[in-house]
C-alpha cells in the first residue's frame, strides 16, 4: 500500500539492518584503527532556555557546527527548556 517512491526504501532499510547486525557476514570488516575515533566530550546539563545556541557554543569553547555535530537532536538555533532537563555534549578541551 506504499507509493512507488517509498516502497523502494523498505528493502534498503531491511538490508541495512541485516548489515549492521552481522557486518562481517556481508564483507564489511573494520580492523582496529580503521574506525573513527570518538571525540572526547563533556556533558552539560541544561534546565533553562537557551535563546542563542551560537553564543552558547562560543561560551563553552566550541562553535555552532561542532555543537550540532555532537547533538544532532538540536533542530533550531535555540533551545526552549519547557520545564525539561537536557544533556548537551560539547568537546572536552582538557
Protein Blocks (a to p, Z undefined) as FASTA:
>chain_A
ZZfklmmmmmmmmmmmmmmmmmmlnopacdehiaccdddddddddfbdcfblklmmmmno
pafklmmmmmmmlmbfbdcfklpacddddddfZZ
